[in-house]
Amino acid sequence: MAHVPVTKTIEDPRDKLLFDRDYFDSQATLKCPVCGDIYSHAVGVYTLIGGDESDGLLHGSYLVARQTPYRRDAIAVRFRGETCTHRWDVVFQQHKGNTFVRVDVLKDDTTAPGADV
């Protein structure tokens, strides 16, 4: 899998940025953090390697070609917009017993639809 550069990191994603709570009555819909579109697909789960306390690849995930800026490993769920084709990772980062959530917006996909994500 080719490395996809991060273009922007959102360290403190607000509920309004990530979720549309009006589309369905009983469930929140994940929104694209770039344009707000509500149609997306999860396309992979990845391990981001920590700086000095890495346990290696997390079970059930792939290794992504970048490190997390923190000491511990992180798990990233990659999404791709269905109509907007933006790509982003929702990252779950461990730190001193807490799990933080951030969003890494990835470089725009300029390839044809259906290409590698």
N, C-alpha and C positions, 0 to 999 in steps of 0.2 A: 504494500500500500504506500502510495506516494505521500510525502510530508505535505501538509496543508498549513501554511503560515497563519498565525493568529494576527488579526488586524486591530482588534480592540478587546480589552478585558473589562467586564462589568463586575466589579468586586461585590457590590451590594444590590443585586437585582430586586427591584420592588415588584410586588404582586401585580400591579397594573401593567408593568412592562412585559411580564411573562404569561399572564393568564387572561383569557376572556371568560367572564363568568355569566355572560348574557346569551351566548349562542345556544347552549343547552341548559335546561332548568336544573338538572341535578349534578352536572359535572363541569369542571373547569377545562377549558380548551387551551392548550399551549399555543402561544403566539410567537411569531418570528420577532426576535429582539431588534431587528434592523428596520422592518417595515410594518410590523403588526399583523401580517397575514396569519390566518388561523388554520391553514392547511399545511401540514408537515408530516414527515415520516421519520421515525427513528431508524438509523441506518447502521449503527454499530456501537459497541461498548469497548472502551479502551482504558488501559492503565497508563497514567502519567507517572514517571519515575521520580521519586523524591530525592532530595539532595544528599542525605546521609543516613536515613533510616529506611531504606527501601527493602521491602520484602519480595521484590521482583514482581512478576506478572500476577495480577489478581485473577483468581479462578473465573473462568468464563469470559475473559476479555482478551483483546489483542493489545500488543504493545504499539503505542503511537510514537512517532519519531520526534518527541519533544519531552522536556522535563517540566515538572512543576517547580515554581520558585520556592516551595516550602520544603521542609525536611522530610515529611512523610509522603507516601504515594497518594495518588488521587485516582478516582474513577470518573471517566467522562462518557456521557451518553451523547452521541452525535446525531444531529437532526439536519434534515434538508427540507426546505420549503417546497411544497408541491407546485405552486404556481409562481412563486417569486425566485426559487432556486438558491436563496441564501443558505449558508451552512453555518451551524453553530454547535458548540458543545456545552451541555449543562454539566458542570464539574462539581463533584462532591469531594471536598478536601478535608482530610483529617488533620487536626492540630490540637495537641494536649487534651485529648478526650472529647473534643468538640468536632462536629462535622459542619463545615461551612459550605455554602452553595455560591458558585459564581457562574458567569456565562463568558465563554470565549467565542467571540465572533470570528469566523474564519474567512480567509480570502474568498472573494466571489468566484463561483464556478463559471468559467467562460467556455466550458466544453459543451458538447451537444447533450440533450437530455438522455439519461440512462447511462452516462459515462461514470467512471469511478468517482465515488464520493469521498 
